[in-house]
Amino acid sequence: MPAPDDTPHGAAKPQALELVPTSDRRTPTARDASRRNYQKLLERVLTRRFVDAKMDGLRSAMDLEHSFGPAYVRGGCCVEPRQTR
């Protein structure tokens, strides 16, 4: 008689499906390059989408004061009020 955790004869064995990897398998150089490329892309998209806004530069350096790691891009943006004539 099989133990309760054994699979019956002929049945598929259970396997793990990894939806989110437990670790980033890229090299540190590849990971940094990917983050820089994403930061540039995000800045282009924001500039095109918010034409009247002035970007204050995006950063991805670690910010331990606010618990942000280098995987998070952050920055400032200000919108000048439109002049009415």
Gaussian input, Z-matrix of N, CA and C with variables (Angstrom, degrees):
# hf/3-21g

backbone

0 1
 N
 C     1     B1
 C     2     B2     1     A1
 N     3     B3     2     A2     1     D1
 C     4     B4     3     A3     2     D2
 C     5     B5     4     A4     3     D3
 N     6     B6     5     A5     4     D4
 C     7     B7     6     A6     5     D5
 C     8     B8     7     A7     6     D6
 N     9     B9     8     A8     7     D7
 C    10    B10     9     A9     8     D8
 C    11    B11    10    A10     9     D9
 N    12    B12    11    A11    10    D10
 C    13    B13    12    A12    11    D11
 C    14    B14    13    A13    12    D12
 N    15    B15    14    A14    13    D13
 C    16    B16    15    A15    14    D14
 C    17    B17    16    A16    15    D15
 N    18    B18    17    A17    16    D16
 C    19    B19    18    A18    17    D17
 C    20    B20    19    A19    18    D18
 N    21    B21    20    A20    19    D19
 C    22    B22    21    A21    20    D20
 C    23    B23    22    A22    21    D21
 N    24    B24    23    A23    22    D22
 C    25    B25    24    A24    23    D23
 C    26    B26    25    A25    24    D24
 N    27    B27    26    A26    25    D25
 C    28    B28    27    A27    26    D26
 C    29    B29    28    A28    27    D27
 N    30    B30    29    A29    28    D28
 C    31    B31    30    A30    29    D29
 C    32    B32    31    A31    30    D30
 N    33    B33    32    A32    31    D31
 C    34    B34    33    A33    32    D32
 C    35    B35    34    A34    33    D33
 N    36    B36    35    A35    34    D34
 C    37    B37    36    A36    35    D35
 C    38    B38    37    A37    36    D36
 N    39    B39    38    A38    37    D37
 C    40    B40    39    A39    38    D38
 C    41    B41    40    A40    39    D39
 N    42    B42    41    A41    40    D40
 C    43    B43    42    A42    41    D41
 C    44    B44    43    A43    42    D42
 N    45    B45    44    A44    43    D43
 C    46    B46    45    A45    44    D44
 C    47    B47    46    A46    45    D45
 N    48    B48    47    A47    46    D46
 C    49    B49    48    A48    47    D47
 C    50    B50    49    A49    48    D48
 N    51    B51    50    A50    49    D49
 C    52    B52    51    A51    50    D50
 C    53    B53    52    A52    51    D51
 N    54    B54    53    A53    52    D52
 C    55    B55    54    A54    53    D53
 C    56    B56    55    A55    54    D54
 N    57    B57    56    A56    55    D55
 C    58    B58    57    A57    56    D56
 C    59    B59    58    A58    57    D57
 N    60    B60    59    A59    58    D58
 C    61    B61    60    A60    59    D59
 C    62    B62    61    A61    60    D60
 N    63    B63    62    A62    61    D61
 C    64    B64    63    A63    62    D62
 C    65    B65    64    A64    63    D63
 N    66    B66    65    A65    64    D64
 C    67    B67    66    A66    65    D65
 C    68    B68    67    A67    66    D66
 N    69    B69    68    A68    67    D67
 C    70    B70    69    A69    68    D68
 C    71    B71    70    A70    69    D69
 N    72    B72    71    A71    70    D70
 C    73    B73    72    A72    71    D71
 C    74    B74    73    A73    72    D72
 N    75    B75    74    A74    73    D73
 C    76    B76    75    A75    74    D74
 C    77    B77    76    A76    75    D75
 N    78    B78    77    A77    76    D76
 C    79    B79    78    A78    77    D77
 C    80    B80    79    A79    78    D78
 N    81    B81    80    A80    79    D79
 C    82    B82    81    A81    80    D80
 C    83    B83    82    A82    81    D81
 N    84    B84    83    A83    82    D82
 C    85    B85    84    A84    83    D83
 C    86    B86    85    A85    84    D84
 N    87    B87    86    A86    85    D85
 C    88    B88    87    A87    86    D86
 C    89    B89    88    A88    87    D87
 N    90    B90    89    A89    88    D88
 C    91    B91    90    A90    89    D89
 C    92    B92    91    A91    90    D90
 N    93    B93    92    A92    91    D91
 C    94    B94    93    A93    92    D92
 C    95    B95    94    A94    93    D93
 N    96    B96    95    A95    94    D94
 C    97    B97    96    A96    95    D95
 C    98    B98    97    A97    96    D96
 N    99    B99    98    A98    97    D97
 C   100   B100    99    A99    98    D98
 C   101   B101   100   A100    99    D99
 N   102   B102   101   A101   100   D100
 C   103   B103   102   A102   101   D101
 C   104   B104   103   A103   102   D102
 N   105   B105   104   A104   103   D103
 C   106   B106   105   A105   104   D104
 C   107   B107   106   A106   105   D105
 N   108   B108   107   A107   106   D106
 C   109   B109   108   A108   107   D107
 C   110   B110   109   A109   108   D108
 N   111   B111   110   A110   109   D109
 C   112   B112   111   A111   110   D110
 C   113   B113   112   A112   111   D111
 N   114   B114   113   A113   112   D112
 C   115   B115   114   A114   113   D113
 C   116   B116   115   A115   114   D114
 N   117   B117   116   A116   115   D115
 C   118   B118   117   A117   116   D116
 C   119   B119   118   A118   117   D117
 N   120   B120   119   A119   118   D118
 C   121   B121   120   A120   119   D119
 C   122   B122   121   A121   120   D120
 N   123   B123   122   A122   121   D121
 C   124   B124   123   A123   122   D122
 C   125   B125   124   A124   123   D123
 N   126   B126   125   A125   124   D124
 C   127   B127   126   A126   125   D125
 C   128   B128   127   A127   126   D126
 N   129   B129   128   A128   127   D127
 C   130   B130   129   A129   128   D128
 C   131   B131   130   A130   129   D129
 N   132   B132   131   A131   130   D130
 C   133   B133   132   A132   131   D131
 C   134   B134   133   A133   132   D132
 N   135   B135   134   A134   133   D133
 C   136   B136   135   A135   134   D134
 C   137   B137   136   A136   135   D135
 N   138   B138   137   A137   136   D136
 C   139   B139   138   A138   137   D137
 C   140   B140   139   A139   138   D138
 N   141   B141   140   A140   139   D139
 C   142   B142   141   A141   140   D140
 C   143   B143   142   A142   141   D141
 N   144   B144   143   A143   142   D142
 C   145   B145   144   A144   143   D143
 C   146   B146   145   A145   144   D144
 N   147   B147   146   A146   145   D145
 C   148   B148   147   A147   146   D146
 C   149   B149   148   A148   147   D147
 N   150   B150   149   A149   148   D148
 C   151   B151   150   A150   149   D149
 C   152   B152   151   A151   150   D150
 N   153   B153   152   A152   151   D151
 C   154   B154   153   A153   152   D152
 C   155   B155   154   A154   153   D153
 N   156   B156   155   A155   154   D154
 C   157   B157   156   A156   155   D155
 C   158   B158   157   A157   156   D156
 N   159   B159   158   A158   157   D157
 C   160   B160   159   A159   158   D158
 C   161   B161   160   A160   159   D159
 N   162   B162   161   A161   160   D160
 C   163   B163   162   A162   161   D161
 C   164   B164   163   A163   162   D162
 N   165   B165   164   A164   163   D163
 C   166   B166   165   A165   164   D164
 C   167   B167   166   A166   165   D165
 N   168   B168   167   A167   166   D166
 C   169   B169   168   A168   167   D167
 C   170   B170   169   A169   168   D168
 N   171   B171   170   A170   169   D169
 C   172   B172   171   A171   170   D170
 C   173   B173   172   A172   171   D171
 N   174   B174   173   A173   172   D172
 C   175   B175   174   A174   173   D173
 C   176   B176   175   A175   174   D174
 N   177   B177   176   A176   175   D175
 C   178   B178   177   A177   176   D176
 C   179   B179   178   A178   177   D177
 N   180   B180   179   A179   178   D178
 C   181   B181   180   A180   179   D179
 C   182   B182   181   A181   180   D180
 N   183   B183   182   A182   181   D181
 C   184   B184   183   A183   182   D182
 C   185   B185   184   A184   183   D183
 N   186   B186   185   A185   184   D184
 C   187   B187   186   A186   185   D185
 C   188   B188   187   A187   186   D186
 N   189   B189   188   A188   187   D187
 C   190   B190   189   A189   188   D188
 C   191   B191   190   A190   189   D189
 N   192   B192   191   A191   190   D190
 C   193   B193   192   A192   191   D191
 C   194   B194   193   A193   192   D192
 N   195   B195   194   A194   193   D193
 C   196   B196   195   A195   194   D194
 C   197   B197   196   A196   195   D195
 N   198   B198   197   A197   196   D196
 C   199   B199   198   A198   197   D197
 C   200   B200   199   A199   198   D198
 N   201   B201   200   A200   199   D199
 C   202   B202   201   A201   200   D200
 C   203   B203   202   A202   201   D201
 N   204   B204   203   A203   202   D202
 C   205   B205   204   A204   203   D203
 C   206   B206   205   A205   204   D204
 N   207   B207   206   A206   205   D205
 C   208   B208   207   A207   206   D206
 C   209   B209   208   A208   207   D207
 N   210   B210   209   A209   208   D208
 C   211   B211   210   A210   209   D209
 C   212   B212   211   A211   210   D210
 N   213   B213   212   A212   211   D211
 C   214   B214   213   A213   212   D212
 C   215   B215   214   A214   213   D213
 N   216   B216   215   A215   214   D214
 C   217   B217   216   A216   215   D215
 C   218   B218   217   A217   216   D216
 N   219   B219   218   A218   217   D217
 C   220   B220   219   A219   218   D218
 C   221   B221   220   A220   219   D219
 N   222   B222   221   A221   220   D220
 C   223   B223   222   A222   221   D221
 C   224   B224   223   A223   222   D222
 N   225   B225   224   A224   223   D223
 C   226   B226   225   A225   224   D224
 C   227   B227   226   A226   225   D225
 N   228   B228   227   A227   226   D226
 C   229   B229   228   A228   227   D227
 C   230   B230   229   A229   228   D228
 N   231   B231   230   A230   229   D229
 C   232   B232   231   A231   230   D230
 C   233   B233   232   A232   231   D231
 N   234   B234   233   A233   232   D232
 C   235   B235   234   A234   233   D233
 C   236   B236   235   A235   234   D234
 N   237   B237   236   A236   235   D235
 C   238   B238   237   A237   236   D236
 C   239   B239   238   A238   237   D237
 N   240   B240   239   A239   238   D238
 C   241   B241   240   A240   239   D239
 C   242   B242   241   A241   240   D240
 N   243   B243   242   A242   241   D241
 C   244   B244   243   A243   242   D242
 C   245   B245   244   A244   243   D243
 N   246   B246   245   A245   244   D244
 C   247   B247   246   A246   245   D245
 C   248   B248   247   A247   246   D246
 N   249   B249   248   A248   247   D247
 C   250   B250   249   A249   248   D248
 C   251   B251   250   A250   249   D249
 N   252   B252   251   A251   250   D250
 C   253   B253   252   A252   251   D251
 C   254   B254   253   A253   252   D252

   B1=1.4365
   B2=1.5374
   B3=1.3764
   B4=1.4572
   B5=1.5316
   B6=1.3280
   B7=1.4624
   B8=1.5276
   B9=1.3334
   B10=1.4693
   B11=1.5278
   B12=1.3282
   B13=1.4572
   B14=1.5255
   B15=1.3147
   B16=1.4653
   B17=1.5206
   B18=1.3465
   B19=1.4598
   B20=1.5115
   B21=1.3194
   B22=1.4690
   B23=1.5185
   B24=1.3156
   B25=1.4512
   B26=1.5293
   B27=1.3520
   B28=1.4579
   B29=1.5225
   B30=1.3179
   B31=1.4636
   B32=1.5265
   B33=1.3194
   B34=1.4611
   B35=1.5217
   B36=1.3039
   B37=1.4596
   B38=1.5276
   B39=1.3204
   B40=1.4677
   B41=1.5246
   B42=1.3231
   B43=1.4555
   B44=1.5135
   B45=1.3122
   B46=1.4635
   B47=1.5222
   B48=1.3090
   B49=1.4541
   B50=1.5193
   B51=1.3352
   B52=1.4523
   B53=1.5251
   B54=1.3440
   B55=1.4555
   B56=1.5196
   B57=1.2960
   B58=1.4570
   B59=1.5152
   B60=1.3159
   B61=1.4637
   B62=1.5286
   B63=1.3051
   B64=1.4574
   B65=1.5236
   B66=1.2964
   B67=1.4603
   B68=1.5231
   B69=1.3190
   B70=1.4650
   B71=1.5167
   B72=1.3011
   B73=1.4609
   B74=1.5304
   B75=1.3394
   B76=1.4694
   B77=1.5218
   B78=1.3217
   B79=1.4601
   B80=1.5287
   B81=1.3221
   B82=1.4632
   B83=1.5333
   B84=1.3282
   B85=1.4667
   B86=1.5187
   B87=1.3255
   B88=1.4658
   B89=1.5223
   B90=1.3132
   B91=1.4704
   B92=1.5342
   B93=1.3408
   B94=1.4629
   B95=1.5247
   B96=1.3287
   B97=1.4730
   B98=1.5232
   B99=1.3057
   B100=1.4585
   B101=1.5252
   B102=1.3186
   B103=1.4686
   B104=1.5194
   B105=1.3362
   B106=1.4755
   B107=1.5225
   B108=1.3335
   B109=1.4697
   B110=1.5207
   B111=1.3239
   B112=1.4638
   B113=1.5297
   B114=1.3154
   B115=1.4621
   B116=1.5259
   B117=1.3352
   B118=1.4677
   B119=1.5270
   B120=1.3296
   B121=1.4609
   B122=1.5256
   B123=1.3172
   B124=1.4599
   B125=1.5251
   B126=1.3144
   B127=1.4674
   B128=1.5287
   B129=1.3408
   B130=1.4769
   B131=1.5165
   B132=1.3189
   B133=1.4707
   B134=1.5289
   B135=1.3235
   B136=1.4636
   B137=1.5230
   B138=1.3291
   B139=1.4614
   B140=1.5277
   B141=1.3133
   B142=1.4725
   B143=1.5272
   B144=1.3129
   B145=1.4650
   B146=1.5219
   B147=1.3189
   B148=1.4530
   B149=1.5264
   B150=1.3330
   B151=1.4572
   B152=1.5279
   B153=1.3188
   B154=1.4598
   B155=1.5250
   B156=1.2988
   B157=1.4570
   B158=1.5172
   B159=1.3068
   B160=1.4575
   B161=1.5286
   B162=1.3237
   B163=1.4563
   B164=1.5213
   B165=1.3170
   B166=1.4581
   B167=1.5248
   B168=1.3118
   B169=1.4633
   B170=1.5193
   B171=1.2885
   B172=1.4589
   B173=1.5150
   B174=1.3077
   B175=1.4621
   B176=1.5214
   B177=1.3032
   B178=1.4655
   B179=1.5231
   B180=1.3270
   B181=1.4644
   B182=1.5307
   B183=1.3004
   B184=1.4522
   B185=1.5330
   B186=1.3254
   B187=1.4597
   B188=1.5202
   B189=1.3240
   B190=1.4570
   B191=1.5198
   B192=1.3288
   B193=1.4615
   B194=1.5249
   B195=1.3300
   B196=1.4641
   B197=1.5280
   B198=1.3025
   B199=1.4701
   B200=1.5216
   B201=1.3231
   B202=1.4585
   B203=1.5148
   B204=1.3072
   B205=1.4484
   B206=1.5128
   B207=1.3188
   B208=1.4640
   B209=1.5279
   B210=1.3165
   B211=1.4636
   B212=1.5204
   B213=1.3370
   B214=1.4585
   B215=1.5172
   B216=1.3361
   B217=1.4568
   B218=1.5245
   B219=1.3161
   B220=1.4557
   B221=1.5266
   B222=1.3083
   B223=1.4467
   B224=1.5058
   B225=1.3017
   B226=1.4528
   B227=1.5078
   B228=1.3156
   B229=1.4524
   B230=1.5290
   B231=1.3112
   B232=1.4640
   B233=1.5265
   B234=1.3185
   B235=1.4593
   B236=1.5185
   B237=1.3132
   B238=1.4567
   B239=1.5272
   B240=1.3205
   B241=1.4694
   B242=1.5363
   B243=1.2859
   B244=1.4681
   B245=1.5214
   B246=1.3187
   B247=1.4561
   B248=1.5342
   B249=1.3038
   B250=1.4758
   B251=1.5095
   B252=1.2982
   B253=1.4766
   B254=1.4875
   A1=108.28
   A2=117.72
   A3=119.95
   A4=111.56
   A5=115.15
   A6=120.39
   A7=108.67
   A8=118.86
   A9=121.15
   A10=114.15
   A11=119.24
   A12=119.90
   A13=113.45
   A14=118.29
   A15=121.59
   A16=109.61
   A17=115.55
   A18=119.11
   A19=108.75
   A20=117.51
   A21=119.71
   A22=110.36
   A23=116.12
   A24=121.89
   A25=110.27
   A26=116.67
   A27=121.25
   A28=114.11
   A29=117.74
   A30=120.10
   A31=109.44
   A32=115.68
   A33=120.31
   A34=109.21
   A35=115.51
   A36=119.98
   A37=109.14
   A38=118.24
   A39=119.76
   A40=110.81
   A41=115.72
   A42=121.19
   A43=108.82
   A44=116.16
   A45=121.28
   A46=109.59
   A47=116.26
   A48=122.78
   A49=106.61
   A50=116.98
   A51=121.96
   A52=109.21
   A53=116.78
   A54=121.33
   A55=111.14
   A56=116.83
   A57=122.94
   A58=106.75
   A59=117.87
   A60=118.70
   A61=110.88
   A62=115.38
   A63=120.16
   A64=111.67
   A65=116.92
   A66=119.96
   A67=109.05
   A68=115.39
   A69=120.71
   A70=107.35
   A71=116.90
   A72=121.14
   A73=113.21
   A74=116.42
   A75=119.36
   A76=109.91
   A77=114.81
   A78=119.03
   A79=108.09
   A80=118.30
   A81=119.73
   A82=112.96
   A83=117.13
   A84=120.73
   A85=111.05
   A86=117.41
   A87=121.70
   A88=110.45
   A89=117.24
   A90=122.21
   A91=109.83
   A92=117.71
   A93=121.35
   A94=111.28
   A95=116.82
   A96=120.66
   A97=110.22
   A98=117.32
   A99=121.72
   A100=110.95
   A101=117.19
   A102=121.23
   A103=111.60
   A104=117.27
   A105=120.52
   A106=110.72
   A107=116.43
   A108=120.11
   A109=111.29
   A110=116.72
   A111=120.16
   A112=110.29
   A113=117.27
   A114=121.31
   A115=110.89
   A116=117.21
   A117=121.50
   A118=110.67
   A119=116.65
   A120=121.07
   A121=110.69
   A122=117.19
   A123=120.92
   A124=111.09
   A125=116.89
   A126=119.79
   A127=111.04
   A128=117.93
   A129=120.97
   A130=110.92
   A131=116.84
   A132=120.80
   A133=110.40
   A134=117.01
   A135=120.29
   A136=111.61
   A137=116.92
   A138=121.30
   A139=110.78
   A140=117.23
   A141=120.92
   A142=111.55
   A143=116.34
   A144=120.57
   A145=111.97
   A146=117.42
   A147=122.61
   A148=108.65
   A149=115.10
   A150=122.52
   A151=111.23
   A152=118.34
   A153=121.93
   A154=113.00
   A155=117.69
   A156=121.09
   A157=110.99
   A158=115.38
   A159=121.34
   A160=107.41
   A161=115.73
   A162=120.42
   A163=109.39
   A164=115.67
   A165=122.18
   A166=110.34
   A167=117.22
   A168=121.33
   A169=111.95
   A170=115.85
   A171=121.57
   A172=108.83
   A173=115.64
   A174=121.87
   A175=109.41
   A176=114.62
   A177=118.67
   A178=111.10
   A179=116.53
   A180=119.81
   A181=109.55
   A182=116.79
   A183=121.17
   A184=109.99
   A185=116.14
   A186=122.98
   A187=107.65
   A188=116.55
   A189=120.82
   A190=112.61
   A191=117.28
   A192=119.85
   A193=111.05
   A194=115.80
   A195=120.48
   A196=112.36
   A197=117.38
   A198=123.92
   A199=113.42
   A200=116.87
   A201=120.79
   A202=108.64
   A203=116.00
   A204=120.68
   A205=110.05
   A206=118.27
   A207=121.56
   A208=113.81
   A209=118.38
   A210=120.13
   A211=111.77
   A212=118.05
   A213=122.08
   A214=110.13
   A215=115.37
   A216=121.14
   A217=107.30
   A218=116.35
   A219=119.96
   A220=108.46
   A221=115.23
   A222=119.91
   A223=110.10
   A224=115.27
   A225=120.31
   A226=111.60
   A227=113.92
   A228=120.61
   A229=107.27
   A230=116.70
   A231=118.15
   A232=108.49
   A233=114.12
   A234=120.78
   A235=107.57
   A236=116.36
   A237=121.78
   A238=108.03
   A239=117.90
   A240=118.99
   A241=109.97
   A242=116.23
   A243=120.27
   A244=110.09
   A245=114.11
   A246=119.77
   A247=109.28
   A248=117.47
   A249=120.67
   A250=107.88
   A251=115.74
   A252=120.74
   A253=109.55
   D1=129.70
   D2=-177.05
   D3=-71.77
   D4=152.80
   D5=175.91
   D6=-70.12
   D7=156.86
   D8=-176.23
   D9=-57.98
   D10=-27.56
   D11=-178.45
   D12=-92.63
   D13=-1.41
   D14=177.24
   D15=-80.36
   D16=147.33
   D17=175.73
   D18=-84.77
   D19=145.42
   D20=177.69
   D21=-63.13
   D22=155.09
   D23=-179.96
   D24=-57.74
   D25=128.01
   D26=177.02
   D27=89.78
   D28=-9.60
   D29=-179.71
   D30=-84.77
   D31=152.33
   D32=178.05
   D33=-69.27
   D34=140.26
   D35=178.12
   D36=-78.46
   D37=141.21
   D38=178.35
   D39=-64.53
   D40=142.83
   D41=178.57
   D42=-130.56
   D43=156.58
   D44=179.16
   D45=-87.32
   D46=137.71
   D47=175.20
   D48=-110.62
   D49=115.09
   D50=-176.66
   D51=-92.93
   D52=106.68
   D53=179.41
   D54=-83.34
   D55=-38.67
   D56=177.47
   D57=-125.42
   D58=121.03
   D59=-178.22
   D60=-61.59
   D61=143.81
   D62=179.77
   D63=-73.96
   D64=-21.71
   D65=176.75
   D66=-145.49
   D67=152.36
   D68=178.06
   D69=-79.92
   D70=118.77
   D71=-174.15
   D72=-87.59
   D73=-0.51
   D74=178.87
   D75=-76.87
   D76=157.46
   D77=174.88
   D78=-71.85
   D79=155.84
   D80=178.48
   D81=-55.98
   D82=-36.92
   D83=178.41
   D84=-64.65
   D85=-44.97
   D86=179.62
   D87=-65.92
   D88=-39.58
   D89=179.71
   D90=-63.64
   D91=-44.97
   D92=179.35
   D93=-64.86
   D94=-41.27
   D95=178.91
   D96=-63.64
   D97=-41.18
   D98=178.67
   D99=-63.18
   D100=-41.46
   D101=178.60
   D102=-66.04
   D103=-40.22
   D104=177.69
   D105=-64.06
   D106=-42.86
   D107=178.86
   D108=-63.06
   D109=-41.68
   D110=178.76
   D111=-64.61
   D112=-41.12
   D113=179.66
   D114=-60.96
   D115=-43.48
   D116=177.98
   D117=-63.70
   D118=-44.01
   D119=178.89
   D120=-61.99
   D121=-45.54
   D122=-179.60
   D123=-61.49
   D124=-41.60
   D125=179.26
   D126=-64.07
   D127=-40.72
   D128=177.06
   D129=-62.94
   D130=-44.85
   D131=-178.34
   D132=-63.98
   D133=-45.69
   D134=-179.79
   D135=-63.96
   D136=-39.51
   D137=179.36
   D138=-64.40
   D139=-40.11
   D140=178.91
   D141=-71.52
   D142=-38.57
   D143=-175.88
   D144=-75.80
   D145=-38.54
   D146=-178.24
   D147=-114.32
   D148=77.50
   D149=-172.70
   D150=-62.14
   D151=-38.05
   D152=-177.14
   D153=-80.87
   D154=-5.51
   D155=-176.96
   D156=-88.62
   D157=150.09
   D158=176.47
   D159=-111.71
   D160=118.33
   D161=-178.44
   D162=-76.74
   D163=137.96
   D164=179.76
   D165=-99.25
   D166=20.49
   D167=179.73
   D168=85.96
   D169=137.32
   D170=177.95
   D171=-100.96
   D172=146.58
   D173=-179.85
   D174=-132.44
   D175=151.03
   D176=174.80
   D177=-132.57
   D178=13.00
   D179=177.89
   D180=-68.52
   D181=154.31
   D182=-179.00
   D183=-62.79
   D184=136.91
   D185=179.96
   D186=-128.87
   D187=85.37
   D188=-174.78
   D189=-68.74
   D190=-23.39
   D191=178.56
   D192=-62.67
   D193=-34.39
   D194=-179.69
   D195=-110.02
   D196=11.07
   D197=178.14
   D198=61.04
   D199=35.19
   D200=175.91
   D201=-103.04
   D202=126.93
   D203=175.14
   D204=-88.13
   D205=178.64
   D206=-177.67
   D207=-70.07
   D208=-7.09
   D209=179.18
   D210=-79.75
   D211=-9.37
   D212=-177.10
   D213=-108.09
   D214=126.22
   D215=177.19
   D216=-92.15
   D217=135.00
   D218=178.23
   D219=-143.44
   D220=161.42
   D221=-179.92
   D222=179.61
   D223=-176.19
   D224=-179.10
   D225=-114.73
   D226=160.00
   D227=-179.24
   D228=-152.41
   D229=135.40
   D230=175.88
   D231=-132.59
   D232=148.78
   D233=-179.16
   D234=-115.48
   D235=123.77
   D236=177.32
   D237=-76.75
   D238=136.53
   D239=176.15
   D240=-64.30
   D241=141.91
   D242=179.69
   D243=-71.99
   D244=140.94
   D245=177.80
   D246=-79.61
   D247=129.88
   D248=176.20
   D249=-105.11
   D250=138.51
   D251=-179.37
   D252=-121.75

